[in-house]
Amino acid sequence: MKKLKAFTLIEILVAMLVGSFVILMATELISYQGKSRSQLDDKQQMLAFEIALKTLRGDINASMKSADGRKNVVWSSDNNSSVTLKLNKPVYSKGLQNLEIVTVLWVFSDNSVMRSINDDLIPLNIKFKPMTHRLEKLQDDVFYLKSQSRERKFASVIDLR
Amino acid sequence: MEVLIGLTILGITLLLFWQSYNNQIQINEKLANAYAVDRLEYDVKILKEINKLNELSQNSYGKITNLTWNDAEFKGTSLGQKFTIKFK
């Protein structure tokens, strides 16, 4: 009688066990990767926003002053959703080998922070999850910029003295 | 045997991948917190100067906890590390 070539029951069971283990691991990995990706995006956004706030502080501290001694920063705040700040500051120009005055515009809107210099055609624009921004007055020429997303809050003092 | 070696290599690859993700998350968190402490220091000094320290938005500075202050200094804890901001 001719002997048929085939897998034994044990081999099939082991193969099924290994196969199910691989499928389980792949499912777990896909689910974990989704969570990690969202967590990583969240942390990267947080870091990008912190760097934006630090850059804003630098811009405000370097801004030109008006005749009365206060920083010449024009601001506007739109009902808890967006804040705009416009200032002039001196920067060293490599091309001119001299100081030049540039206009810096900051726009904190519901899903991005934009910084443009001298009406850049392609300004720096950082996209964020939906956020609200408002400027609270603490005293004359000192404001508190408060930004809030669903998960996080940020606050930064804007000192225009 | 070949399948087992393949699975072991796959397992090690996944582990390294998982670890790199975790490290990236931790580095970003530490950096963001360092920037938050810097922002807090700047804000606290101005708020102290204008006598509005009580208006400090305490939950807006990342994972900074145990905030206490007096006339001379401001103390807090950032990711388990204590820090002090001295007022002039």
gemmi code that builds the backbone of each chain (N, CA, C; Angstrom):
import gemmi

chains = {
    "A": [
        ("MET", (0.832, -1.211, 0.000), (0.000, 0.000, 0.000), (0.869, 1.264, 0.000)),
        ("LYS", (0.528, 2.203, -0.853), (1.344, 3.431, -0.947), (1.070, 4.347, 0.261)),
        ("LYS", (2.179, 4.784, 0.909), (2.004, 5.643, 2.092), (1.812, 7.107, 1.676)),
        ("LEU", (0.761, 7.753, 2.149), (0.488, 9.148, 1.793), (1.363, 10.090, 2.608)),
        ("LYS", (1.908, 11.150, 1.938), (2.719, 12.140, 2.672), (1.795, 13.218, 3.230)),
        ("ALA", (1.827, 13.428, 4.512), (0.950, 14.464, 5.100), (1.499, 14.897, 6.455)),
        ("PHE", (0.922, 15.999, 6.992), (1.329, 16.459, 8.329), (0.639, 15.611, 9.385)),
        ("THR", (1.328, 15.450, 10.518), (0.678, 14.730, 11.620), (-0.206, 15.721, 12.370)),
        ("LEU", (-1.047, 15.213, 13.223), (-1.947, 16.064, 14.012), (-1.136, 17.031, 14.896)),
        ("ILE", (-0.054, 16.499, 15.487), (0.792, 17.334, 16.361), (1.376, 18.511, 15.572)),
        ("GLU", (1.861, 18.240, 14.359), (2.461, 19.302, 13.538), (1.429, 20.389, 13.217)),
        ("ILE", (0.225, 19.924, 12.869), (-0.829, 20.902, 12.547), (-1.171, 21.745, 13.780)),
        ("LEU", (-1.235, 21.091, 14.946), (-1.562, 21.827, 16.180), (-0.484, 22.853, 16.519)),
        ("VAL", (0.786, 22.423, 16.384), (1.893, 23.348, 16.672), (1.850, 24.530, 15.695)),
        ("ALA", (1.626, 24.222, 14.414), (1.561, 25.289, 13.394), (0.433, 26.268, 13.710)),
        ("MET", (-0.722, 25.737, 14.133), (-1.856, 26.613, 14.468), (-1.539, 27.482, 15.685)),
        ("LEU", (-0.849, 26.858, 16.665), (-0.477, 27.587, 17.878), (0.467, 28.747, 17.544)),
        ("VAL", (1.494, 28.422, 16.730), (2.467, 29.454, 16.336), (1.748, 30.539, 15.518)),
        ("GLY", (0.888, 30.128, 14.587), (0.141, 31.076, 13.755), (-0.724, 32.001, 14.583)),
        ("SER", (-1.446, 31.430, 15.554), (-2.326, 32.268, 16.388), (-1.499, 33.225, 17.250)),
        ("PHE", (-0.331, 32.765, 17.710), (0.549, 33.623, 18.505), (1.018, 34.820, 17.665)),
        ("VAL", (1.402, 34.542, 16.411), (1.870, 35.615, 15.517), (0.734, 36.614, 15.251)),
        ("ILE", (-0.480, 36.095, 15.011), (-1.630, 36.984, 14.749), (-1.922, 37.845, 15.983)),
        ("LEU", (-1.863, 37.202, 17.168), (-2.113, 37.928, 18.424), (-1.098, 39.050, 18.608)),
        ("MET", (0.178, 38.719, 18.370), (1.246, 39.711, 18.529), (1.054, 40.871, 17.539)),
        ("ALA", (0.712, 40.531, 16.300), (0.533, 41.566, 15.273), (-0.618, 42.497, 15.643)),
        ("THR", (-1.726, 41.922, 16.150), (-2.886, 42.742, 16.548), (-2.517, 43.683, 17.692)),
        ("GLU", (-1.804, 43.092, 18.693), (-1.369, 43.906, 19.839), (-0.467, 45.041, 19.386)),
        ("LEU", (0.452, 44.699, 18.468), (1.415, 45.693, 17.996), (0.709, 46.842, 17.277)),
        ("ILE", (-0.244, 46.500, 16.430), (-0.960, 47.536, 15.678), (-1.722, 48.448, 16.642)),
        ("SER", (-2.376, 47.832, 17.630), (-3.134, 48.633, 18.591), (-2.188, 49.502, 19.437)),
        ("TYR", (-1.065, 48.907, 19.875), (-0.111, 49.646, 20.705), (0.521, 50.782, 19.906)),
        ("GLN", (0.824, 50.485, 18.614), (1.467, 51.501, 17.785), (0.560, 52.719, 17.604)),
        ("GLY", (-0.745, 52.452, 17.467), (-1.709, 53.552, 17.346), (-1.689, 54.428, 18.583)),
        ("LYS", (-1.686, 53.773, 19.769), (-1.685, 54.521, 21.034), (-0.386, 55.302, 21.185)),
        ("SER", (0.752, 54.610, 20.896), (2.062, 55.264, 21.050), (2.184, 56.443, 20.109)),
        ("ARG", (1.704, 56.284, 18.897), (1.792, 57.350, 17.908), (1.033, 58.589, 18.393)),
        ("SER", (-0.164, 58.353, 18.944), (-0.952, 59.490, 19.408), (-0.291, 60.146, 20.627)),
        ("GLN", (0.303, 59.292, 21.506), (1.008, 59.820, 22.679), (2.228, 60.638, 22.251)),
        ("LEU", (2.957, 60.106, 21.264), (4.155, 60.787, 20.770), (3.783, 62.111, 20.098)),
        ("ASP", (2.722, 62.103, 19.311), (2.252, 63.332, 18.654), (1.903, 64.392, 19.695)),
        ("ASP", (1.240, 63.944, 20.765), (0.838, 64.838, 21.839), (2.065, 65.488, 22.485)),
        ("LYS", (3.086, 64.657, 22.783), (4.304, 65.186, 23.420), (5.049, 66.116, 22.470)),
        ("GLN", (5.075, 65.767, 21.173), (5.774, 66.621, 20.212), (5.078, 67.969, 20.074)),
        ("GLN", (3.756, 67.953, 20.117), (3.001, 69.204, 20.031), (3.258, 70.078, 21.252)),
        ("MET", (3.324, 69.395, 22.406), (3.586, 70.115, 23.662), (4.941, 70.811, 23.586)),
        ("LEU", (5.941, 70.064, 23.105), (7.294, 70.609, 22.988), (7.322, 71.758, 21.971)),
        ("ALA", (6.639, 71.573, 20.838), (6.614, 72.621, 19.804), (5.965, 73.890, 20.354)),
        ("PHE", (4.916, 73.725, 21.162), (4.236, 74.900, 21.721), (5.137, 75.610, 22.737)),
        ("GLU", (5.856, 74.808, 23.557), (6.798, 75.406, 24.524), (7.865, 76.221, 23.790)),
        ("ILE", (8.392, 75.667, 22.683), (9.441, 76.369, 21.930), (8.865, 77.644, 21.306)),
        ("ALA", (7.626, 77.552, 20.837), (6.976, 78.744, 20.264), (6.851, 79.834, 21.337)),
        ("LEU", (6.445, 79.442, 22.563), (6.286, 80.438, 23.638), (7.632, 81.054, 24.011)),
        ("LYS", (8.692, 80.234, 24.013), (10.017, 80.757, 24.351), (10.482, 81.742, 23.268)),
        ("THR", (10.211, 81.403, 22.014), (10.583, 82.299, 20.906), (9.805, 83.610, 21.012)),
        ("LEU", (8.531, 83.515, 21.391), (7.705, 84.715, 21.556), (8.284, 85.617, 22.657)),
        ("ARG", (8.689, 84.989, 23.775), (9.296, 85.785, 24.869), (10.530, 86.521, 24.360)),
        ("GLY", (11.358, 85.810, 23.580), (12.571, 86.412, 23.015), (12.227, 87.575, 22.108)),
        ("ASP", (11.206, 87.398, 21.265), (10.789, 88.467, 20.349), (10.317, 89.691, 21.133)),
        ("ILE", (9.509, 89.441, 22.164), (8.961, 90.568, 22.944), (10.079, 91.293, 23.696)),
        ("ASN", (11.004, 90.525, 24.268), (12.100, 91.165, 24.998), (13.001, 91.980, 24.080)),
        ("ALA", (13.076, 91.573, 22.799), (13.953, 92.301, 21.857), (13.204, 93.375, 21.083)),
        ("SER", (11.903, 93.536, 21.368), (11.118, 94.450, 20.536), (11.502, 95.916, 20.774)),
        ("MET", (11.250, 96.735, 19.770), (11.570, 98.158, 19.851), (10.636, 98.838, 20.848)),
        ("LYS", (11.126, 99.902, 21.470), (10.283, 100.637, 22.415), (9.783, 101.924, 21.775)),
        ("SER", (8.637, 102.377, 22.263), (8.137, 103.657, 21.754), (8.678, 104.799, 22.615)),
        ("ALA", (8.320, 106.017, 22.265), (8.895, 107.189, 22.952), (8.610, 107.186, 24.457)),
        ("ASP", (7.462, 106.604, 24.867), (7.132, 106.612, 26.298), (7.840, 105.488, 27.069)),
        ("GLY", (8.672, 104.735, 26.400), (9.464, 103.721, 27.093), (8.853, 102.331, 27.112)),
        ("ARG", (7.587, 102.181, 26.715), (6.972, 100.858, 26.723), (7.225, 100.148, 25.389)),
        ("LYS", (7.165, 98.827, 25.443), (7.443, 98.069, 24.213), (6.340, 98.311, 23.195)),
        ("ASN", (6.779, 98.487, 21.974), (5.822, 98.831, 20.917), (5.244, 97.551, 20.291)),
        ("VAL", (4.328, 96.952, 21.026), (3.710, 95.702, 20.561), (2.208, 95.951, 20.396)),
        ("VAL", (1.715, 95.662, 19.210), (0.276, 95.829, 18.962), (-0.364, 94.453, 19.118)),
        ("TRP", (-1.400, 94.377, 19.944), (-2.024, 93.062, 20.170), (-3.527, 93.134, 19.957)),
        ("SER", (-4.095, 91.979, 19.655), (-5.552, 91.905, 19.617), (-5.958, 90.498, 20.029)),
        ("SER", (-7.115, 90.412, 20.646), (-7.580, 89.120, 21.146), (-9.035, 88.967, 20.722)),
        ("ASP", (-9.336, 87.794, 20.171), (-10.672, 87.611, 19.621), (-11.438, 86.555, 20.420)),
        ("ASN", (-12.363, 86.987, 21.224), (-13.268, 86.124, 22.018), (-12.783, 84.708, 22.320)),
        ("ASN", (-11.768, 84.594, 23.135), (-11.351, 83.262, 23.599), (-10.850, 82.304, 22.521)),
        ("SER", (-10.590, 82.794, 21.329), (-10.153, 81.797, 20.352), (-8.811, 82.129, 19.711)),
        ("SER", (-8.561, 83.400, 19.432), (-7.274, 83.697, 18.805), (-6.648, 84.972, 19.373)),
        ("VAL", (-5.330, 85.030, 19.285), (-4.580, 86.185, 19.778), (-3.562, 86.553, 18.708)),
        ("THR", (-3.435, 87.847, 18.441), (-2.461, 88.317, 17.446), (-1.544, 89.352, 18.090)),
        ("LEU", (-0.256, 89.234, 17.846), (0.721, 90.193, 18.369), (1.623, 90.632, 17.215)),
        ("LYS", (1.866, 91.925, 17.148), (2.717, 92.440, 16.068), (3.754, 93.369, 16.681)),
        ("LEU", (5.006, 93.175, 16.328), (6.067, 93.996, 16.919), (7.186, 94.214, 15.916)),
        ("ASN", (8.011, 95.193, 16.224), (9.207, 95.442, 15.412), (10.424, 95.165, 16.268)),
        ("LYS", (11.411, 94.521, 15.665), (12.638, 94.295, 16.435), (13.856, 94.385, 15.526)),
        ("PRO", (14.992, 94.792, 16.104), (16.200, 94.880, 15.283), (16.850, 93.498, 15.149)),
        ("VAL", (17.307, 93.186, 13.969), (18.065, 91.944, 13.781), (19.323, 92.261, 12.972)),
        ("TYR", (20.329, 91.463, 13.186), (21.567, 91.670, 12.441), (21.409, 91.051, 11.059)),
        ("SER", (21.588, 91.847, 10.028), (21.432, 91.337, 8.669), (22.794, 91.000, 8.089)),
        ("LYS", (22.986, 89.745, 7.738), (24.270, 89.300, 7.180), (24.535, 89.972, 5.829)),
        ("GLY", (23.438, 90.047, 5.017), (23.585, 90.612, 3.676), (24.014, 92.069, 3.723)),
        ("LEU", (23.324, 92.859, 4.566), (23.606, 94.296, 4.648), (24.772, 94.592, 5.583)),
        ("GLN", (25.227, 93.588, 6.351), (26.280, 93.775, 7.365), (25.895, 94.897, 8.318)),
        ("ASN", (24.629, 94.915, 8.688), (24.121, 96.013, 9.501), (22.896, 95.548, 10.273)),
        ("LEU", (22.392, 96.433, 11.130), (21.152, 96.118, 11.820), (19.975, 96.538, 10.952)),
        ("GLU", (18.951, 95.703, 10.880), (17.735, 96.138, 10.177), (16.535, 95.861, 11.079)),
        ("ILE", (15.478, 96.622, 10.862), (14.280, 96.457, 11.680), (13.299, 95.552, 10.926)),
        ("VAL", (12.866, 94.492, 11.584), (11.900, 93.605, 10.937), (10.581, 93.634, 11.720)),
        ("THR", (9.507, 93.342, 11.024), (8.194, 93.259, 11.676), (7.866, 91.784, 11.895)),
        ("VAL", (7.588, 91.454, 13.141), (7.262, 90.062, 13.473), (5.779, 89.987, 13.823)),
        ("LEU", (5.096, 89.048, 13.181), (3.668, 88.870, 13.445), (3.433, 87.474, 14.015)),
        ("TRP", (2.770, 87.420, 15.166), (2.404, 86.140, 15.791), (0.884, 86.012, 15.742)),
        ("VAL", (0.428, 84.864, 15.273), (-1.021, 84.609, 15.296), (-1.266, 83.262, 15.982)),
        ("PHE", (-1.901, 83.313, 17.142), (-2.306, 82.086, 17.844), (-3.763, 81.835, 17.479)),
        ("SER", (-4.001, 80.864, 16.609), (-5.389, 80.590, 16.230), (-5.800, 79.207, 16.734)),
        ("ASP", (-7.033, 78.803, 16.424), (-7.550, 77.587, 17.075), (-6.791, 76.305, 16.733)),
        ("ASN", (-6.141, 76.244, 15.595), (-5.415, 75.004, 15.309), (-3.979, 75.205, 14.835)),
        ("SER", (-3.461, 76.415, 15.029), (-2.054, 76.615, 14.655), (-1.464, 77.853, 15.333)),
        ("VAL", (-0.137, 77.895, 15.333), (0.572, 79.100, 15.773), (1.446, 79.530, 14.598)),
        ("MET", (1.293, 80.783, 14.189), (2.042, 81.252, 13.028), (2.961, 82.402, 13.426)),
        ("ARG", (4.187, 82.371, 12.939), (5.112, 83.489, 13.156), (5.674, 83.877, 11.800)),
        ("SER", (5.441, 85.110, 11.429), (5.997, 85.534, 10.144), (6.837, 86.787, 10.346)),
        ("ILE", (7.880, 86.890, 9.555), (8.770, 88.051, 9.620), (8.645, 88.807, 8.306)),
        ("ASN", (8.372, 90.120, 8.412), (8.225, 90.974, 7.216), (7.285, 90.359, 6.177)),
        ("ASP", (6.115, 89.953, 6.609), (5.106, 89.362, 5.711), (5.661, 88.237, 4.839)),
        ("ASP", (6.333, 87.299, 5.483), (6.833, 86.102, 4.791), (5.754, 85.499, 3.899)),
        ("LEU", (6.161, 85.042, 2.742), (5.193, 84.326, 1.912), (4.947, 82.929, 2.485)),
        ("ILE", (6.020, 82.365, 3.065), (5.860, 81.043, 3.692), (6.251, 81.179, 5.170)),
        ("PRO", (5.312, 81.629, 6.029), (5.659, 81.823, 7.436), (5.797, 80.496, 8.176)),
        ("LEU", (6.428, 80.582, 9.345), (6.504, 79.391, 10.206), (5.098, 79.111, 10.724)),
        ("ASN", (4.613, 77.927, 10.497), (3.242, 77.627, 10.890), (3.207, 76.252, 11.550)),
        ("ILE", (2.931, 76.223, 12.847), (2.901, 74.938, 13.558), (1.452, 74.549, 13.789)),
        ("LYS", (1.112, 73.359, 13.326), (-0.274, 72.892, 13.476), (-0.451, 72.189, 14.811)),
        ("PHE", (-1.575, 72.449, 15.448), (-1.872, 71.815, 16.736), (-3.279, 71.250, 16.729)),
        ("LYS", (-3.540, 70.429, 17.770), (-4.926, 70.011, 18.005), (-5.699, 71.265, 18.391)),
        ("PRO", (-7.023, 71.288, 18.253), (-7.771, 72.515, 18.551), (-7.439, 73.105, 19.926)),
        ("MET", (-7.154, 74.408, 19.941), (-6.809, 75.113, 21.185), (-7.540, 76.447, 21.217)),
        ("THR", (-7.776, 76.943, 22.422), (-8.297, 78.302, 22.547), (-7.205, 79.168, 23.165)),
        ("HIS", (-7.191, 80.430, 22.807), (-6.168, 81.349, 23.319), (-6.849, 82.633, 23.781)),
        ("ARG", (-6.426, 83.141, 24.919), (-6.958, 84.443, 25.327), (-5.879, 85.227, 26.081)),
        ("LEU", (-6.021, 86.530, 26.023), (-5.055, 87.415, 26.654), (-5.736, 88.092, 27.838)),
        ("GLU", (-5.261, 87.802, 29.043), (-5.865, 88.418, 30.235), (-4.975, 89.553, 30.701)),
        ("LYS", (-5.584, 90.661, 31.048), (-4.801, 91.809, 31.503), (-4.522, 91.664, 32.990)),
        ("LEU", (-3.239, 91.705, 33.382), (-2.890, 91.621, 34.806), (-2.746, 93.020, 35.396)),
        ("GLN", (-2.121, 93.874, 34.638), (-2.042, 95.301, 34.984), (-1.620, 96.033, 33.713)),
        ("ASP", (-1.450, 97.332, 33.788), (-1.074, 98.074, 32.581), (0.157, 97.453, 31.936)),
        ("ASP", (0.054, 97.074, 30.692), (1.172, 96.545, 29.902), (1.687, 95.170, 30.334)),
        ("VAL", (1.000, 94.493, 31.230), (1.374, 93.110, 31.556), (0.138, 92.233, 31.359)),
        ("PHE", (0.315, 91.194, 30.513), (-0.812, 90.322, 30.168), (-0.447, 88.867, 30.441)),
        ("TYR", (-1.476, 88.047, 30.539), (-1.261, 86.613, 30.717), (-1.875, 85.934, 29.488)),
        ("LEU", (-1.026, 85.321, 28.655), (-1.529, 84.595, 27.487), (-1.891, 83.177, 27.942)),
        ("LYS", (-3.166, 82.841, 27.879), (-3.606, 81.514, 28.332), (-4.117, 80.708, 27.143)),
        ("SER", (-3.503, 79.545, 26.944), (-3.881, 78.666, 25.834), (-4.322, 77.336, 26.422)),
        ("GLN", (-5.331, 76.774, 25.807), (-5.882, 75.550, 26.384), (-6.378, 74.610, 25.283)),
        ("SER", (-5.932, 73.350, 25.373), (-6.500, 72.328, 24.479), (-7.350, 71.423, 25.369)),
        ("ARG", (-7.864, 70.326, 24.808), (-8.714, 69.460, 25.630), (-7.908, 68.825, 26.771)),
        ("GLU", (-6.628, 68.536, 26.493), (-5.820, 67.841, 27.512), (-4.908, 68.769, 28.308)),
        ("ARG", (-4.484, 69.872, 27.706), (-3.432, 70.670, 28.353), (-3.741, 72.153, 28.434)),
        ("LYS", (-3.033, 72.777, 29.420), (-3.138, 74.231, 29.551), (-1.734, 74.822, 29.514)),
        ("PHE", (-1.624, 75.991, 28.934), (-0.357, 76.731, 28.927), (-0.660, 78.162, 29.328)),
        ("ALA", (0.288, 78.782, 30.031), (0.134, 80.202, 30.353), (1.498, 80.855, 30.233)),
        ("SER", (1.510, 82.057, 29.736), (2.785, 82.759, 29.576), (2.572, 84.252, 29.773)),
        ("VAL", (3.408, 84.844, 30.623), (3.265, 86.282, 30.889), (3.843, 87.068, 29.710)),
        ("ILE", (3.068, 88.030, 29.241), (3.522, 88.913, 28.159), (3.778, 90.272, 28.803)),
        ("ASP", (5.050, 90.627, 28.934), (5.435, 91.856, 29.634), (5.793, 92.925, 28.608)),
        ("LEU", (4.918, 93.904, 28.481), (5.161, 94.954, 27.475), (5.686, 96.243, 28.105)),
        ("ARG", (6.146, 96.161, 29.351), (6.639, 97.381, 29.998), (7.979, 97.819, 29.421)),
    ],
    "B": [
        ("MET", (12.306, 24.771, 13.541), (13.479, 25.493, 14.054), (13.657, 26.851, 13.332)),
        ("GLU", (13.543, 26.800, 11.988), (13.698, 28.042, 11.211), (12.598, 29.053, 11.564)),
        ("VAL", (11.383, 28.508, 11.741), (10.265, 29.396, 12.113), (10.537, 30.041, 13.474)),
        ("LEU", (11.043, 29.234, 14.410), (11.319, 29.766, 15.755), (12.389, 30.855, 15.713)),
        ("ILE", (13.430, 30.649, 14.896), (14.487, 31.669, 14.769), (13.876, 32.951, 14.165)),
        ("GLY", (13.048, 32.760, 13.139), (12.372, 33.903, 12.506), (11.533, 34.666, 13.509)),
        ("LEU", (10.781, 33.927, 14.325), (9.921, 34.580, 15.323), (10.743, 35.304, 16.381)),
        ("THR", (11.886, 34.702, 16.764), (12.748, 35.357, 17.763), (13.267, 36.682, 17.213)),
        ("ILE", (13.723, 36.658, 15.955), (14.226, 37.901, 15.330), (13.099, 38.934, 15.269)),
        ("LEU", (11.901, 38.493, 14.896), (10.749, 39.403, 14.838), (10.469, 39.996, 16.219)),
        ("GLY", (10.525, 39.130, 17.247), (10.284, 39.577, 18.628), (11.279, 40.638, 19.051)),
        ("ILE", (12.572, 40.389, 18.763), (13.621, 41.354, 19.148), (13.405, 42.681, 18.408)),
        ("THR", (13.057, 42.593, 17.133), (12.816, 43.814, 16.334), (11.666, 44.626, 16.936)),
        ("LEU", (10.589, 43.911, 17.288), (9.426, 44.603, 17.857), (9.777, 45.265, 19.182)),
        ("LEU", (10.585, 44.546, 19.986), (10.989, 45.076, 21.287), (11.797, 46.366, 21.126)),
        ("LEU", (12.739, 46.331, 20.169), (13.565, 47.526, 19.929), (12.704, 48.684, 19.416)),
        ("PHE", (11.780, 48.367, 18.563), (10.861, 49.364, 18.011), (10.049, 50.004, 19.138)),
        ("TRP", (9.515, 49.170, 20.011), (8.701, 49.608, 21.144), (9.516, 50.490, 22.086)),
        ("GLN", (10.806, 50.028, 22.306), (11.665, 50.789, 23.216), (12.007, 52.161, 22.636)),
        ("SER", (12.254, 52.222, 21.321), (12.616, 53.507, 20.705), (11.442, 54.490, 20.789)),
        ("TYR", (10.228, 53.976, 20.634), (9.036, 54.823, 20.765), (8.950, 55.404, 22.171)),
        ("ASN", (9.129, 54.491, 23.138), (9.041, 54.924, 24.539), (10.100, 55.953, 24.877)),
        ("ASN", (11.325, 55.733, 24.384), (12.414, 56.676, 24.659), (12.110, 58.045, 24.061)),
        ("GLN", (11.575, 58.024, 22.842), (11.251, 59.289, 22.173), (10.186, 60.058, 22.966)),
        ("ILE", (9.187, 59.326, 23.467), (8.129, 59.966, 24.261), (8.730, 60.583, 25.525)),
        ("GLN", (9.625, 59.813, 26.174), (10.230, 60.312, 27.424), (11.109, 61.528, 27.188)),
        ("ILE", (11.904, 61.491, 26.112), (12.793, 62.631, 25.816), (11.957, 63.883, 25.552)),
        ("ASN", (10.902, 63.728, 24.747), (10.037, 64.878, 24.455), (9.408, 65.432, 25.722)),
        ("GLU", (8.992, 64.536, 26.610), (8.365, 64.968, 27.855), (9.357, 65.730, 28.743)),
        ("LYS", (10.594, 65.197, 28.817), (11.606, 65.872, 29.642), (11.954, 67.248, 29.074)),
        ("LEU", (12.099, 67.311, 27.751), (12.429, 68.596, 27.115), (11.301, 69.608, 27.337)),
        ("ALA", (10.058, 69.148, 27.118), (8.911, 70.053, 27.290), (8.851, 70.540, 28.736)),
        ("ASN", (9.174, 69.662, 29.680), (9.128, 70.078, 31.078), (10.238, 71.065, 31.423)),
        ("ALA", (11.410, 70.875, 30.789), (12.506, 71.820, 31.020), (12.100, 73.206, 30.515)),
        ("TYR", (11.443, 73.252, 29.365), (10.956, 74.531, 28.827), (9.862, 75.112, 29.737)),
        ("ALA", (9.033, 74.221, 30.302), (7.957, 74.695, 31.189), (8.543, 75.342, 32.447)),
        ("VAL", (9.620, 74.750, 32.992), (10.260, 75.336, 34.188), (10.840, 76.703, 33.847)),
        ("ASP", (11.459, 76.802, 32.672), (12.034, 78.067, 32.212), (10.934, 79.136, 32.099)),
        ("ARG", (9.803, 78.731, 31.528), (8.652, 79.649, 31.368), (8.122, 80.060, 32.737)),
        ("LEU", (8.039, 79.077, 33.635), (7.549, 79.370, 34.992), (8.455, 80.385, 35.685)),
        ("GLU", (9.774, 80.187, 35.542), (10.730, 81.085, 36.198), (10.544, 82.524, 35.700)),
        ("TYR", (10.419, 82.659, 34.387), (10.230, 83.984, 33.780), (8.927, 84.618, 34.302)),
        ("ASP", (7.852, 83.821, 34.293), (6.531, 84.342, 34.680), (6.477, 84.693, 36.164)),
        ("VAL", (7.048, 83.804, 36.983), (6.980, 84.008, 38.433), (7.687, 85.304, 38.834)),
        ("LYS", (8.841, 85.559, 38.195), (9.596, 86.773, 38.550), (8.799, 88.033, 38.210)),
        ("ILE", (8.119, 88.008, 37.056), (7.321, 89.191, 36.678), (6.097, 89.319, 37.593)),
        ("LEU", (5.432, 88.198, 37.845), (4.232, 88.238, 38.699), (4.586, 88.711, 40.108)),
        ("LYS", (5.757, 88.297, 40.589), (6.201, 88.738, 41.927), (6.434, 90.257, 41.913)),
        ("GLU", (7.066, 90.710, 40.819), (7.397, 92.126, 40.694), (6.133, 93.001, 40.710)),
        ("ILE", (5.062, 92.495, 40.111), (3.837, 93.312, 40.059), (2.820, 92.898, 41.140)),
        ("ASN", (3.300, 92.097, 42.098), (2.463, 91.631, 43.220), (1.203, 90.888, 42.772)),
        ("LYS", (1.362, 90.008, 41.764), (0.200, 89.237, 41.289), (0.524, 87.741, 41.297)),
        ("LEU", (1.403, 87.342, 42.196), (1.817, 85.940, 42.232), (0.647, 84.997, 42.520)),
        ("ASN", (-0.350, 85.524, 43.218), (-1.515, 84.678, 43.520), (-2.361, 84.395, 42.276)),
        ("GLU", (-2.081, 85.109, 41.184), (-2.834, 84.856, 39.942), (-2.122, 83.861, 39.023)),
        ("LEU", (-1.036, 83.266, 39.536), (-0.299, 82.272, 38.753), (-1.212, 81.087, 38.417)),
        ("SER", (-1.247, 80.735, 37.150), (-2.068, 79.590, 36.720), (-1.249, 78.312, 36.934)),
        ("GLN", (-1.426, 77.704, 38.093), (-0.517, 76.635, 38.533), (-0.563, 75.375, 37.674)),
        ("ASN", (-1.692, 75.119, 37.028), (-1.781, 73.882, 36.231), (-1.441, 74.099, 34.753)),
        ("SER", (-0.754, 75.214, 34.478), (-0.425, 75.515, 33.077), (1.060, 75.373, 32.773)),
        ("TYR", (1.773, 74.682, 33.646), (3.227, 74.583, 33.474), (3.686, 73.127, 33.435)),
        ("GLY", (3.061, 72.315, 32.602), (3.469, 70.916, 32.456), (3.291, 70.146, 33.745)),
        ("LYS", (4.196, 69.182, 33.961), (4.059, 68.326, 35.149), (4.839, 68.903, 36.315)),
        ("ILE", (4.476, 70.109, 36.703), (5.145, 70.751, 37.826), (4.191, 70.723, 39.019)),
        ("THR", (4.703, 70.231, 40.130), (3.832, 70.060, 41.303), (4.463, 70.689, 42.553)),
        ("ASN", (3.748, 70.587, 43.641), (4.198, 71.067, 44.969), (4.713, 72.506, 44.932)),
        ("LEU", (3.952, 73.380, 44.329), (4.404, 74.773, 44.238), (4.158, 75.497, 45.561)),
        ("THR", (5.217, 76.058, 46.098), (5.094, 76.866, 47.322), (5.980, 78.095, 47.145)),
        ("TRP", (5.618, 79.161, 47.792), (6.469, 80.353, 47.689), (6.344, 81.227, 48.923)),
        ("ASN", (7.386, 82.049, 49.109), (7.351, 83.089, 50.142), (8.003, 84.335, 49.543)),
        ("ASP", (8.349, 85.294, 50.387), (8.890, 86.554, 49.848), (10.251, 86.389, 49.186)),
        ("ALA", (10.995, 85.353, 49.614), (12.364, 85.227, 49.121), (12.519, 84.229, 47.979)),
        ("GLU", (11.685, 83.191, 47.966), (11.883, 82.165, 46.935), (10.602, 81.431, 46.550)),
        ("PHE", (10.704, 80.717, 45.443), (9.579, 79.958, 44.904), (10.070, 78.530, 44.696)),
        ("LYS", (9.340, 77.558, 45.240), (9.812, 76.176, 45.138), (8.783, 75.302, 44.438)),
        ("GLY", (9.285, 74.248, 43.795), (8.379, 73.309, 43.140), (9.095, 72.019, 42.803)),
        ("THR", (8.367, 71.073, 42.234), (8.946, 69.796, 41.823), (8.577, 69.545, 40.363)),
        ("SER", (9.615, 69.230, 39.568), (9.371, 68.945, 38.151), (9.880, 67.541, 37.847)),
        ("LEU", (9.011, 66.644, 37.437), (9.341, 65.242, 37.169), (10.189, 64.637, 38.286)),
        ("GLY", (9.771, 64.873, 39.521), (10.447, 64.289, 40.687), (11.657, 65.070, 41.174)),
        ("GLN", (12.053, 66.124, 40.451), (13.225, 66.899, 40.876), (12.798, 68.256, 41.411)),
        ("LYS", (13.322, 68.569, 42.602), (12.951, 69.853, 43.209), (13.724, 70.992, 42.570)),
        ("PHE", (13.076, 72.155, 42.464), (13.782, 73.330, 41.945), (13.389, 74.548, 42.776)),
        ("THR", (14.274, 75.531, 42.793), (14.016, 76.759, 43.561), (14.289, 77.970, 42.670)),
        ("ILE", (13.370, 78.921, 42.728), (13.578, 80.188, 42.016), (13.758, 81.270, 43.070)),
        ("LYS", (14.895, 81.908, 43.061), (15.164, 82.943, 44.073), (14.713, 84.301, 43.539)),
        ("PHE", (14.052, 85.052, 44.419), (13.690, 86.428, 44.048), (14.826, 87.346, 44.485)),
        ("LYS", (15.041, 88.397, 43.708), (16.133, 89.333, 44.067), (15.783, 90.090, 45.323)),
    ],
}
model = gemmi.Model(1)
for chain_id, residues in chains.items():
    chain = gemmi.Chain(chain_id)
    for i, (resn, *xyz) in enumerate(residues, 1):
        res = gemmi.Residue()
        res.name, res.seqid = resn, gemmi.SeqId(i, " ")
        for name, pos in zip(("N", "CA", "C"), xyz):
            atom = gemmi.Atom()
            atom.name, atom.element = name, gemmi.Element(name[0])
            atom.pos, atom.b_iso = gemmi.Position(*pos), 0.0
            res.add_atom(atom)
        chain.add_residue(res)
    model.add_chain(chain)
structure = gemmi.Structure()
structure.add_model(model)
structure.setup_entities()
